[in-house]
Amino acid sequence: ECINIGVTYLKSHPDSADWMQRLLIWLWHHPYEFCQKAFAGLMGLEDLSRYEVFGSPVGRVPRWTFLDPLNEFVTSTVYSTEAQGWTGDMAGIVIYHFLDGIGGVDEHKAVQGKYVNLYDLFYDNPALNLSDTSRPLWVQDPLIQQHLLWSRQPGPPTEELLCSFVEHAAWPGWKRKQRQEVLRSLGPAAEPSLRRLLTFSK
């Protein structure tokens, strides 16, 4: 259910340009906010502030969808074998997102219990010839194959997981109301999210 902007593709269109301009302006004025949360917030999927006090930054949202997260645009497994990783065939992977935004991990929560430097494995690796596109990286170095297979899951998730660490039912009243109002304003595209929110908020 979460928006992950590790891999993002924007089609050249006036709506996309207008939306991206609003995102950049908002981040300029709010440099403390996590860019991924701001991205989702301007799509109406997360709250960035109390809108009845500060006004809503959500404007016209361009058409959007998720890239395939199961086999083509996938992630490594860092903190969760339920929500991270991939499934399918290695040959089907287009982009592999390391999920490495800080150069470290919380060793108490990481699945492997330590930081795994994938930049060294995939880029600063003398066993690889990155200009040789005829031989996949996992063929050039068995350690890459070993890592990819370790992050591979037996199948896709069987249920959607909550994006927030806080249960929706525990949200303060203003937040539940604001979420409902924003999602309703987005129309049919937000209908599944709105149904889930109303279910969790009861």
LOMAR-614995 format. One record per residue: residue in one letter; chain; x, y, z of N, C-alpha, C, O in turn. Coordinates in nm, 3 decimals, always signed. Layout:
code|unit|n.px|n.py|n.pz|ca.px|ca.py|ca.pz|c.px|c.py|c.pz|o.px|o.py|o.pz
A|A|X|Y|Z|X|Y|Z|X|Y|Z|X|Y|Z
...
***
This chain:
code|unit|n.px|n.py|n.pz|ca.px|ca.py|ca.pz|c.px|c.py|c.pz|o.px|o.py|o.pz
E|A|+0.082|-0.119|+0.000|+0.000|+0.000|+0.000|+0.087|+0.126|+0.000|+0.039|+0.232|-0.039
C|A|+0.212|+0.118|+0.042|+0.296|+0.237|+0.057|+0.348|+0.287|-0.077|+0.366|+0.209|-0.171
I|A|+0.373|+0.415|-0.084|+0.441|+0.474|-0.197|+0.592|+0.468|-0.170|+0.639|+0.519|-0.069
N|A|+0.666|+0.405|-0.260|+0.811|+0.402|-0.251|+0.863|+0.471|-0.377|+0.836|+0.426|-0.488
I|A|+0.939|+0.579|-0.359|+0.983|+0.655|-0.476|+1.129|+0.626|-0.511|+1.195|+0.707|-0.576
G|A|+1.179|+0.511|-0.469|+1.314|+0.472|-0.506|+1.329|+0.461|-0.657|+1.437|+0.487|-0.710
V|A|+1.222|+0.422|-0.726|+1.219|+0.418|-0.873|+1.092|+0.488|-0.917|+0.982|+0.445|-0.884
T|A|+1.107|+0.597|-0.991|+0.993|+0.677|-1.032|+1.004|+0.711|-1.180|+1.111|+0.749|-1.229
Y|A|+0.894|+0.697|-1.252|+0.889|+0.733|-1.394|+0.776|+0.832|-1.415|+0.661|+0.803|-1.381
L|A|+0.807|+0.948|-1.471|+0.708|+1.050|-1.499|+0.696|+1.071|-1.649|+0.797|+1.094|-1.717
K|A|+0.577|+1.063|-1.701|+0.554|+1.089|-1.842|+0.548|+1.239|-1.866|+0.491|+1.313|-1.786
S|A|+0.606|+1.283|-1.976|+0.604|+1.425|-2.010|+0.460|+1.468|-2.039|+0.402|+1.427|-2.140
H|A|+0.404|+1.550|-1.950|+0.265|+1.595|-1.965|+0.247|+1.719|-1.879|+0.309|+1.728|-1.773
P|A|+0.163|+1.813|-1.920|+0.141|+1.934|-1.838|+0.097|+1.902|-1.696|+0.140|+1.970|-1.602
D|A|+0.013|+1.801|-1.677|-0.032|+1.766|-1.541|+0.086|+1.718|-1.457|+0.096|+1.754|-1.339
S|A|+0.175|+1.638|-1.516|+0.292|+1.589|-1.442|+0.386|+1.704|-1.407|+0.440|+1.710|-1.297
A|A|+0.405|+1.796|-1.502|+0.493|+1.910|-1.478|+0.438|+1.999|-1.367|+0.512|+2.045|-1.281
D|A|+0.306|+2.023|-1.370|+0.244|+2.106|-1.266|+0.257|+2.041|-1.130|+0.288|+2.108|-1.031
W|A|+0.233|+1.911|-1.124|+0.239|+1.840|-0.996|+0.382|+1.840|-0.942|+0.402|+1.863|-0.823
M|A|+0.481|+1.813|-1.028|+0.620|+1.811|-0.984|+0.666|+1.949|-0.938|+0.744|+1.960|-0.843
Q|A|+0.619|+2.053|-1.004|+0.653|+2.189|-0.963|+0.599|+2.216|-0.822|+0.668|+2.275|-0.739
R|A|+0.476|+2.172|-0.796|+0.418|+2.193|-0.663|+0.495|+2.115|-0.557|+0.513|+2.162|-0.445
L|A|+0.540|+1.994|-0.592|+0.618|+1.913|-0.498|+0.750|+1.983|-0.465|+0.786|+1.994|-0.348
L|A|+0.821|+2.029|-0.566|+0.950|+2.094|-0.543|+0.934|+2.222|-0.462|+1.017|+2.250|-0.375
I|A|+0.831|+2.299|-0.490|+0.807|+2.423|-0.414|+0.775|+2.389|-0.269|+0.825|+2.455|-0.177
W|A|+0.693|+2.287|-0.248|+0.656|+2.250|-0.111|+0.780|+2.204|-0.034|+0.798|+2.241|+0.082
L|A|+0.864|+2.122|-0.097|+0.985|+2.074|-0.031|+1.083|+2.189|-0.004|+1.156|+2.186|+0.095
W|A|+1.085|+2.288|-0.091|+1.172|+2.403|-0.069|+1.133|+2.475|+0.060|+1.220|+2.519|+0.136
H|A|+1.004|+2.485|+0.084|+0.955|+2.554|+0.203|+0.949|+2.463|+0.326|+0.932|+2.511|+0.438
H|A|+0.963|+2.333|+0.305|+0.957|+2.237|+0.417|+1.074|+2.138|+0.403|+1.051|+2.020|+0.381
P|A|+1.197|+2.185|+0.416|+1.314|+2.099|+0.391|+1.333|+1.989|+0.494|+1.415|+1.899|+0.474
Y|A|+1.260|+1.994|+0.604|+1.274|+1.893|+0.709|+1.196|+1.766|+0.678|+1.220|+1.663|+0.742
E|A|+1.105|+1.771|+0.584|+1.017|+1.656|+0.559|+1.086|+1.552|+0.471|+1.166|+1.586|+0.383
F|A|+1.054|+1.427|+0.494|+1.104|+1.315|+0.415|+1.043|+1.324|+0.275|+0.921|+1.331|+0.261
C|A|+1.127|+1.325|+0.171|+1.078|+1.347|+0.035|+0.973|+1.244|-0.006|+0.880|+1.276|-0.080
Q|A|+0.987|+1.121|+0.040|+0.891|+1.017|+0.004|+0.754|+1.046|+0.066|+0.651|+1.023|+0.002
K|A|+0.752|+1.095|+0.189|+0.626|+1.131|+0.254|+0.563|+1.251|+0.184|+0.441|+1.256|+0.167
A|A|+0.646|+1.349|+0.143|+0.594|+1.465|+0.071|+0.536|+1.422|-0.063|+0.431|+1.472|-0.104
F|A|+0.603|+1.330|-0.132|+0.556|+1.278|-0.259|+0.416|+1.218|-0.242|+0.324|+1.249|-0.317
A|A|+0.403|+1.131|-0.141|+0.273|+1.067|-0.116|+0.170|+1.169|-0.069|+0.052|+1.159|-0.102
G|A|+0.215|+1.269|+0.010|+0.124|+1.370|+0.061|+0.061|+1.452|-0.049|-0.058|+1.479|-0.044
L|A|+0.139|+1.492|-0.150|+0.085|+1.571|-0.259|+0.001|+1.487|-0.356|-0.066|+1.540|-0.444
M|A|+0.006|+1.354|-0.338|-0.085|+1.267|-0.412|-0.211|+1.241|-0.330|-0.302|+1.170|-0.375
G|A|-0.215|+1.299|-0.210|-0.333|+1.283|-0.125|-0.335|+1.156|-0.045|-0.438|+1.122|+0.013
L|A|-0.223|+1.084|-0.039|-0.222|+0.954|+0.027|-0.169|+0.959|+0.170|-0.183|+0.862|+0.244
E|A|-0.108|+1.071|+0.209|-0.063|+1.089|+0.347|-0.091|+1.232|+0.389|-0.109|+1.320|+0.306
D|A|-0.094|+1.254|+0.520|-0.115|+1.388|+0.574|+0.018|+1.455|+0.603|+0.106|+1.396|+0.667
L|A|+0.032|+1.578|+0.556|+0.154|+1.653|+0.580|+0.138|+1.755|+0.692|+0.237|+1.801|+0.749
S|A|+0.015|+1.790|+0.724|-0.013|+1.885|+0.831|-0.163|+1.881|+0.858|-0.236|+1.804|+0.796
R|A|-0.208|+1.966|+0.950|-0.352|+1.980|+0.973|-0.404|+2.082|+0.872|-0.378|+2.202|+0.884
Y|A|-0.476|+2.034|+0.773|-0.510|+2.118|+0.660|-0.612|+2.226|+0.694|-0.615|+2.331|+0.629
E|A|-0.696|+2.203|+0.797|-0.791|+2.308|+0.833|-0.721|+2.427|+0.898|-0.778|+2.536|+0.907
V|A|-0.598|+2.404|+0.942|-0.518|+2.513|+1.002|-0.425|+2.576|+0.899|-0.418|+2.698|+0.888
F|A|-0.354|+2.491|+0.824|-0.249|+2.541|+0.734|-0.286|+2.538|+0.587|-0.212|+2.588|+0.503
G|A|-0.402|+2.479|+0.554|-0.440|+2.466|+0.414|-0.384|+2.339|+0.353|-0.279|+2.290|+0.396
S|A|-0.454|+2.287|+0.253|-0.411|+2.161|+0.191|-0.319|+2.188|+0.073|-0.350|+2.273|-0.011
P|A|-0.206|+2.116|+0.065|-0.117|+2.131|-0.050|-0.159|+2.045|-0.169|-0.100|+2.054|-0.276
V|A|-0.263|+1.962|-0.149|-0.304|+1.868|-0.253|-0.383|+1.942|-0.361|-0.487|+2.001|-0.333
G|A|-0.334|+1.937|-0.483|-0.404|+1.997|-0.596|-0.447|+1.888|-0.692|-0.488|+1.780|-0.651
R|A|-0.436|+1.918|-0.821|-0.473|+1.818|-0.921|-0.367|+1.709|-0.924|-0.248|+1.737|-0.939
V|A|-0.411|+1.585|-0.909|-0.319|+1.471|-0.907|-0.321|+1.403|-1.044|-0.427|+1.361|-1.089
P|A|-0.206|+1.391|-1.110|-0.205|+1.324|-1.241|-0.236|+1.175|-1.228|-0.225|+1.118|-1.119
R|A|-0.275|+1.114|-1.338|-0.299|+0.970|-1.337|-0.170|+0.897|-1.299|-0.062|+0.935|-1.342
W|A|-0.183|+0.793|-1.218|-0.064|+0.723|-1.174|-0.096|+0.577|-1.146|-0.213|+0.538|-1.133
T|A|+0.009|+0.497|-1.138|-0.006|+0.358|-1.098|+0.129|+0.311|-1.044|+0.229|+0.381|-1.056
F|A|+0.131|+0.193|-0.983|+0.254|+0.136|-0.931|+0.328|+0.061|-1.041|+0.266|-0.006|-1.124
L|A|+0.461|+0.071|-1.042|+0.541|-0.018|-1.125|+0.534|-0.159|-1.064|+0.509|-0.173|-0.945
D|A|+0.556|-0.259|-1.144|+0.548|-0.397|-1.095|+0.650|-0.420|-0.983|+0.770|-0.418|-1.008
P|A|+0.601|-0.442|-0.857|+0.693|-0.458|-0.745|+0.732|-0.603|-0.717|+0.807|-0.630|-0.623
L|A|+0.683|-0.696|-0.798|+0.706|-0.837|-0.768|+0.829|-0.893|-0.839|+0.907|-0.966|-0.779
N|A|+0.846|-0.858|-0.968|+0.956|-0.916|-1.043|+1.039|-0.814|-1.122|+1.157|-0.838|-1.146
E|A|+0.978|-0.702|-1.162|+1.051|-0.610|-1.249|+1.121|-0.497|-1.173|+1.241|-0.474|-1.193
F|A|+1.049|-0.427|-1.088|+1.105|-0.315|-1.012|+1.100|-0.353|-0.865|+1.003|-0.323|-0.795
V|A|+1.204|-0.419|-0.819|+1.197|-0.489|-0.691|+1.298|-0.435|-0.591|+1.382|-0.352|-0.625
T|A|+1.288|-0.483|-0.468|+1.374|-0.435|-0.361|+1.449|-0.551|-0.296|+1.412|-0.668|-0.308
S|A|+1.555|-0.515|-0.228|+1.624|-0.612|-0.144|+1.543|-0.631|-0.016|+1.451|-0.554|+0.012
T|A|+1.577|-0.732|+0.059|+1.513|-0.756|+0.188|+1.603|-0.700|+0.297|+1.714|-0.748|+0.317
V|A|+1.554|-0.600|+0.367|+1.632|-0.537|+0.474|+1.567|-0.559|+0.609|+1.630|-0.613|+0.700
Y|A|+1.440|-0.518|+0.623|+1.373|-0.525|+0.752|+1.254|-0.621|+0.757|+1.207|-0.654|+0.866
S|A|+1.206|-0.666|+0.643|+1.085|-0.746|+0.645|+1.083|-0.845|+0.530|+1.101|-0.807|+0.414
T|A|+1.060|-0.972|+0.561|+1.044|-1.071|+0.456|+0.900|-1.075|+0.407|+0.870|-1.144|+0.309
E|A|+0.811|-1.002|+0.473|+0.671|-0.999|+0.432|+0.643|-0.885|+0.334|+0.561|-0.900|+0.244
A|A|+0.712|-0.772|+0.351|+0.682|-0.655|+0.268|+0.795|-0.619|+0.172|+0.778|-0.532|+0.087
Q|A|+0.910|-0.684|+0.185|+1.025|-0.650|+0.100|+1.072|-0.775|+0.026|+1.025|-0.886|+0.052
G|A|+1.166|-0.755|-0.066|+1.214|-0.868|-0.145|+1.141|-0.874|-0.278|+1.078|-0.777|-0.320
W|A|+1.150|-0.987|-0.345|+1.091|-1.002|-0.477|+1.055|-1.147|-0.501|+1.088|-1.235|-0.421
T|A|+0.985|-1.172|-0.611|+0.949|-1.308|-0.648|+0.949|-1.318|-0.800|+0.924|-1.219|-0.868
G|A|+0.976|-1.435|-0.852|+0.981|-1.450|-0.998|+1.116|-1.498|-1.045|+1.182|-1.577|-0.978
D|A|+1.158|-1.447|-1.161|+1.284|-1.490|-1.224|+1.386|-1.376|-1.221|+1.351|-1.260|-1.242
M|A|+1.512|-1.409|-1.195|+1.616|-1.307|-1.194|+1.626|-1.236|-1.328|+1.654|-1.116|-1.333
A|A|+1.603|-1.308|-1.437|+1.613|-1.247|-1.570|+1.504|-1.142|-1.592|+1.515|-1.060|-1.683
G|A|+1.400|-1.144|-1.510|+1.290|-1.048|-1.526|+1.311|-0.919|-1.450|+1.231|-0.826|-1.464
I|A|+1.416|-0.910|-1.369|+1.441|-0.789|-1.290|+1.491|-0.677|-1.381|+1.589|-0.694|-1.454
V|A|+1.423|-0.563|-1.376|+1.464|-0.445|-1.453|+1.549|-0.353|-1.366|+1.656|-0.310|-1.408
I|A|+1.502|-0.324|-1.245|+1.574|-0.240|-1.149|+1.567|-0.306|-1.013|+1.461|-0.352|-0.970
Y|A|+1.680|-0.309|-0.944|+1.688|-0.367|-0.810|+1.720|-0.256|-0.711|+1.831|-0.202|-0.709
H|A|+1.621|-0.221|-0.629|+1.634|-0.111|-0.534|+1.698|-0.163|-0.406|+1.644|-0.253|-0.341
F|A|+1.813|-0.107|-0.369|+1.886|-0.156|-0.253|+1.815|-0.128|-0.120|+1.842|-0.195|-0.021
L|A|+1.726|-0.030|-0.118|+1.666|+0.017|+0.008|+1.775|+0.063|+0.105|+1.770|+0.034|+0.224
D|A|+1.871|+0.134|+0.052|+1.985|+0.181|+0.131|+1.991|+0.332|+0.121|+2.062|+0.387|+0.037
G|A|+1.916|+0.399|+0.208|+1.912|+0.544|+0.201|+2.005|+0.613|+0.298|+2.025|+0.734|+0.289
I|A|+2.062|+0.538|+0.392|+2.143|+0.602|+0.497|+2.281|+0.539|+0.515|+2.360|+0.586|+0.596
G|A|+2.310|+0.433|+0.439|+2.440|+0.369|+0.453|+2.455|+0.293|+0.583|+2.566|+0.280|+0.635
G|A|+2.345|+0.242|+0.636|+2.349|+0.166|+0.760|+2.212|+0.111|+0.791|+2.115|+0.142|+0.721
V|A|+2.201|+0.029|+0.894|+2.073|-0.028|+0.935|+2.064|-0.030|+1.087|+2.163|-0.014|+1.158
D|A|+1.943|-0.050|+1.134|+1.923|-0.078|+1.276|+1.946|-0.228|+1.292|+1.862|-0.309|+1.254
E|A|+2.059|-0.264|+1.348|+2.098|-0.405|+1.355|+2.001|-0.489|+1.438|+1.997|-0.611|+1.422
H|A|+1.924|-0.425|+1.525|+1.828|-0.499|+1.607|+1.702|-0.534|+1.528|+1.627|-0.624|+1.566
K|A|+1.679|-0.461|+1.417|+1.558|-0.484|+1.338|+1.587|-0.546|+1.201|+1.499|-0.607|+1.141
A|A|+1.709|-0.531|+1.151|+1.743|-0.584|+1.019|+1.736|-0.737|+1.019|+1.775|-0.801|+1.116
V|A|+1.685|-0.793|+0.911|+1.669|-0.939|+0.901|+1.803|-1.010|+0.917|+1.811|-1.113|+0.983
Q|A|+1.909|-0.955|+0.855|+2.041|-1.018|+0.866|+2.116|-0.975|+0.991|+2.224|-1.028|+1.020
G|A|+2.062|-0.880|+1.065|+2.127|-0.835|+1.188|+2.252|-0.753|+1.167|+2.329|-0.733|+1.261
K|A|+2.272|-0.705|+1.045|+2.391|-0.626|+1.015|+2.367|-0.547|+0.887|+2.270|-0.571|+0.815
Y|A|+2.458|-0.452|+0.860|+2.451|-0.375|+0.736|+2.520|-0.451|+0.624|+2.633|-0.498|+0.640
V|A|+2.453|-0.462|+0.510|+2.509|-0.528|+0.392|+2.529|-0.419|+0.286|+2.432|-0.361|+0.238
N|A|+2.654|-0.393|+0.251|+2.686|-0.287|+0.156|+2.669|-0.337|+0.012|+2.760|-0.397|-0.044
L|A|+2.552|-0.311|-0.045|+2.525|-0.358|-0.181|+2.593|-0.272|-0.286|+2.612|-0.315|-0.400
Y|A|+2.630|-0.150|-0.249|+2.705|-0.067|-0.344|+2.840|-0.132|-0.376|+2.882|-0.136|-0.491
D|A|+2.905|-0.183|-0.274|+3.032|-0.252|-0.297|+3.011|-0.379|-0.379|+3.090|-0.410|-0.467
L|A|+2.904|-0.451|-0.349|+2.880|-0.578|-0.418|+2.846|-0.558|-0.565|+2.894|-0.632|-0.651
F|A|+2.764|-0.457|-0.593|+2.717|-0.438|-0.731|+2.802|-0.342|-0.814|+2.803|-0.351|-0.937
Y|A|+2.874|-0.250|-0.749|+2.946|-0.148|-0.825|+3.097|-0.152|-0.804|+3.173|-0.152|-0.900
D|A|+3.141|-0.156|-0.679|+3.285|-0.157|-0.651|+3.332|-0.301|-0.635|+3.383|-0.341|-0.531
N|A|+3.313|-0.377|-0.741|+3.336|-0.522|-0.736|+3.428|-0.561|-0.852|+3.385|-0.558|-0.968
P|A|+3.552|-0.598|-0.825|+3.647|-0.632|-0.932|+3.607|-0.755|-1.013|+3.661|-0.779|-1.121
A|A|+3.513|-0.834|-0.962|+3.471|-0.953|-1.035|+3.372|-0.919|-1.147|+3.340|-1.003|-1.231
L|A|+3.324|-0.794|-1.149|+3.222|-0.755|-1.246|+3.279|-0.670|-1.359|+3.370|-0.590|-1.339
N|A|+3.224|-0.690|-1.477|+3.247|-0.602|-1.590|+3.113|-0.539|-1.623|+3.032|-0.597|-1.696
L|A|+3.088|-0.418|-1.569|+2.957|-0.355|-1.584|+2.926|-0.317|-1.728|+2.810|-0.294|-1.762
S|A|+3.027|-0.310|-1.813|+3.003|-0.277|-1.954|+2.964|-0.400|-2.036|+2.926|-0.387|-2.152
D|A|+2.975|-0.518|-1.977|+2.940|-0.642|-2.047|+2.792|-0.672|-2.023|+2.756|-0.737|-1.924
T|A|+2.708|-0.625|-2.113|+2.564|-0.644|-2.096|+2.517|-0.781|-2.146|+2.399|-0.814|-2.133
S|A|+2.607|-0.858|-2.202|+2.569|-0.991|-2.251|+2.567|-1.094|-2.139|+2.504|-1.199|-2.153
R|A|+2.634|-1.065|-2.029|+2.640|-1.159|-1.916|+2.580|-1.092|-1.792|+2.636|-0.994|-1.742
P|A|+2.468|-1.144|-1.743|+2.406|-1.086|-1.623|+2.504|-1.082|-1.506|+2.596|-1.164|-1.498
L|A|+2.484|-0.987|-1.417|+2.575|-0.972|-1.303|+2.580|-1.097|-1.217|+2.685|-1.131|-1.163
W|A|+2.466|-1.165|-1.203|+2.465|-1.284|-1.117|+2.541|-1.401|-1.181|+2.578|-1.496|-1.112
V|A|+2.565|-1.395|-1.311|+2.649|-1.495|-1.377|+2.796|-1.459|-1.357|+2.880|-1.547|-1.341
Q|A|+2.826|-1.329|-1.360|+2.964|-1.285|-1.343|+3.016|-1.308|-1.202|+3.134|-1.337|-1.183
D|A|+2.930|-1.296|-1.103|+2.974|-1.313|-0.964|+2.870|-1.394|-0.886|+2.759|-1.345|-0.866
P|A|+2.903|-1.515|-0.843|+2.809|-1.599|-0.767|+2.758|-1.531|-0.639|+2.650|-1.565|-0.590
L|A|+2.835|-1.436|-0.583|+2.790|-1.368|-0.462|+2.667|-1.282|-0.489|+2.582|-1.266|-0.401
I|A|+2.657|-1.227|-0.609|+2.538|-1.150|-0.644|+2.418|-1.244|-0.659|+2.308|-1.212|-0.614
Q|A|+2.440|-1.357|-0.723|+2.332|-1.455|-0.733|+2.287|-1.500|-0.594|+2.167|-1.513|-0.567
Q|A|+2.382|-1.523|-0.507|+2.350|-1.564|-0.370|+2.266|-1.458|-0.299|+2.169|-1.490|-0.231
H|A|+2.305|-1.332|-0.315|+2.229|-1.224|-0.250|+2.088|-1.213|-0.308|+1.991|-1.203|-0.233
L|A|+2.076|-1.215|-0.441|+1.943|-1.202|-0.503|+1.851|-1.316|-0.459|+1.734|-1.293|-0.429
L|A|+1.904|-1.436|-0.456|+1.822|-1.550|-0.415|+1.785|-1.541|-0.267|+1.679|-1.588|-0.227
W|A|+1.874|-1.481|-0.185|+1.841|-1.464|-0.044|+1.724|-1.368|-0.027|+1.640|-1.388|+0.062
S|A|+1.716|-1.265|-0.111|+1.606|-1.168|-0.102|+1.479|-1.216|-0.172|+1.374|-1.154|-0.159
R|A|+1.489|-1.324|-0.245|+1.372|-1.375|-0.318|+1.276|-1.443|-0.221|+1.316|-1.521|-0.135
Q|A|+1.148|-1.412|-0.238|+1.044|-1.470|-0.153|+0.972|-1.582|-0.230|+0.972|-1.581|-0.353
P|A|+0.912|-1.678|-0.159|+0.846|-1.790|-0.228|+0.724|-1.750|-0.309|+0.682|-1.822|-0.400
G|A|+0.667|-1.635|-0.277|+0.549|-1.587|-0.349|+0.518|-1.445|-0.309|+0.578|-1.393|-0.215
P|A|+0.424|-1.381|-0.377|+0.388|-1.243|-0.342|+0.317|-1.238|-0.207|+0.268|-1.340|-0.160
P|A|+0.311|-1.120|-0.145|+0.237|-1.108|-0.018|+0.093|-1.151|-0.036|+0.033|-1.130|-0.142
T|A|+0.038|-1.211|+0.067|-0.100|-1.259|+0.059|-0.200|-1.154|+0.107|-0.321|-1.172|+0.089
E|A|-0.152|-1.046|+0.167|-0.241|-0.939|+0.210|-0.165|-0.807|+0.211|-0.043|-0.804|+0.223
E|A|-0.240|-0.696|+0.199|-0.179|-0.565|+0.206|-0.144|-0.533|+0.350|-0.222|-0.560|+0.442
L|A|-0.027|-0.475|+0.370|+0.016|-0.437|+0.504|-0.004|-0.288|+0.522|+0.006|-0.211|+0.427
L|A|-0.031|-0.247|+0.646|-0.050|-0.105|+0.674|+0.079|-0.029|+0.649|+0.189|-0.077|+0.678
C|A|+0.065|+0.092|+0.595|+0.182|+0.173|+0.565|+0.236|+0.240|+0.692|+0.355|+0.270|+0.701
S|A|+0.150|+0.262|+0.787|+0.188|+0.335|+0.907|+0.223|+0.239|+1.019|+0.169|+0.129|+1.028
F|A|+0.316|+0.281|+1.105|+0.348|+0.203|+1.223|+0.238|+0.217|+1.329|+0.234|+0.140|+1.425
V|A|+0.151|+0.316|+1.311|+0.042|+0.342|+1.404|-0.089|+0.292|+1.343|-0.121|+0.328|+1.230
E|A|-0.162|+0.210|+1.415|-0.290|+0.160|+1.365|-0.383|+0.277|+1.333|-0.388|+0.375|+1.406
H|A|-0.456|+0.264|+1.222|-0.546|+0.371|+1.182|-0.648|+0.403|+1.292|-0.685|+0.519|+1.311
A|A|-0.692|+0.301|+1.364|-0.792|+0.322|+1.469|-0.737|+0.408|+1.582|-0.814|+0.466|+1.659
A|A|-0.604|+0.417|+1.594|-0.543|+0.496|+1.702|-0.518|+0.641|+1.660|-0.474|+0.722|+1.742
W|A|-0.547|+0.674|+1.535|-0.529|+0.812|+1.490|-0.621|+0.906|+1.567|-0.731|+0.865|+1.607
P|A|-0.580|+1.031|+1.590|-0.671|+1.129|+1.650|-0.788|+1.157|+1.555|-0.777|+1.136|+1.434
G|A|-0.898|+1.203|+1.610|-1.018|+1.225|+1.530|-0.997|+1.316|+1.410|-1.050|+1.289|+1.302
W|A|-0.918|+1.424|+1.428|-0.898|+1.516|+1.316|-0.829|+1.449|+1.199|-0.858|+1.480|+1.083
K|A|-0.737|+1.355|+1.229|-0.663|+1.288|+1.121|-0.753|+1.194|+1.044|-0.748|+1.191|+0.921
R|A|-0.835|+1.116|+1.115|-0.926|+1.025|+1.045|-1.022|+1.104|+0.955|-1.048|+1.064|+0.842
K|A|-1.073|+1.215|+1.007|-1.165|+1.297|+0.929|-1.095|+1.357|+0.808|-1.151|+1.357|+0.698
Q|A|-0.974|+1.406|+0.828|-0.899|+1.467|+0.717|-0.868|+1.365|+0.610|-0.881|+1.393|+0.491
R|A|-0.827|+1.245|+0.652|-0.798|+1.139|+0.555|-0.920|+1.110|+0.469|-0.909|+1.100|+0.347
Q|A|-1.037|+1.097|+0.533|-1.159|+1.067|+0.460|-1.193|+1.178|+0.361|-1.230|+1.150|+0.247
E|A|-1.179|+1.303|+0.404|-1.212|+1.416|+0.318|-1.118|+1.424|+0.198|-1.163|+1.446|+0.086
V|A|-0.988|+1.405|+0.222|-0.892|+1.412|+0.112|-0.915|+1.300|+0.012|-0.916|+1.324|-0.108
L|A|-0.933|+1.179|+0.061|-0.953|+1.066|-0.029|-1.082|+1.080|-0.108|-1.086|+1.047|-0.226
R|A|-1.188|+1.128|-0.044|-1.314|+1.150|-0.118|-1.296|+1.254|-0.227|-1.355|+1.243|-0.334
S|A|-1.214|+1.357|-0.200|-1.194|+1.462|-0.300|-1.118|+1.412|-0.422|-1.128|+1.472|-0.529
L|A|-1.043|+1.302|-0.407|-0.967|+1.248|-0.518|-1.052|+1.161|-0.610|-1.007|+1.123|-0.718
G|A|-1.174|+1.129|-0.567|-1.265|+1.057|-0.655|-1.241|+0.908|-0.662|-1.183|+0.850|-0.570
P|A|-1.287|+0.844|-0.773|-1.282|+0.698|-0.785|-1.142|+0.638|-0.770|-1.129|+0.525|-0.722
A|A|-1.039|+0.710|-0.808|-0.904|+0.654|-0.801|-0.864|+0.621|-0.659|-0.780|+0.533|-0.637
A|A|-0.924|+0.690|-0.560|-0.888|+0.667|-0.421|-0.988|+0.575|-0.350|-0.977|+0.554|-0.230
E|A|-1.083|+0.521|-0.424|-1.188|+0.441|-0.361|-1.136|+0.323|-0.279|-1.180|+0.306|-0.166
P|A|-1.041|+0.241|-0.332|-0.991|+0.129|-0.249|-0.926|+0.177|-0.119|-0.947|+0.118|-0.014
S|A|-0.846|+0.285|-0.127|-0.781|+0.338|-0.007|-0.883|+0.389|+0.092|-0.867|+0.372|+0.212
L|A|-0.989|+0.453|+0.042|-1.093|+0.506|+0.129|-1.167|+0.393|+0.199|-1.197|+0.403|+0.318
R|A|-1.197|+0.285|+0.127|-1.266|+0.172|+0.190|-1.181|+0.112|+0.301|-1.233|+0.079|+0.407
R|A|-1.050|+0.098|+0.277|-0.962|+0.043|+0.380|-0.958|+0.135|+0.502|-0.962|+0.089|+0.616
L|A|-0.949|+0.266|+0.477|-0.941|+0.362|+0.585|-1.067|+0.356|+0.670|-1.059|+0.354|+0.793
L|A|-1.182|+0.353|+0.608|-1.308|+0.351|+0.683|-1.319|+0.221|+0.763|-1.375|+0.220|+0.873
T|A|-1.267|+0.111|+0.708|-1.270|-0.016|+0.780|-1.179|-0.012|+0.901|-1.218|-0.054|+1.010
F|A|-1.056|+0.040|+0.884|-0.959|+0.046|+0.996|-1.000|+0.146|+1.101|-0.962|+0.132|+1.217
S|A|-1.077|+0.248|+1.063|-1.110|+0.356|+1.156|-1.227|+0.321|+1.246|-1.251|+0.392|+1.344
K|A|-1.298|+0.215|+1.218|-1.416|+0.181|+1.299|-1.373|+0.134|+1.438|-1.459|+0.101|+1.521
***
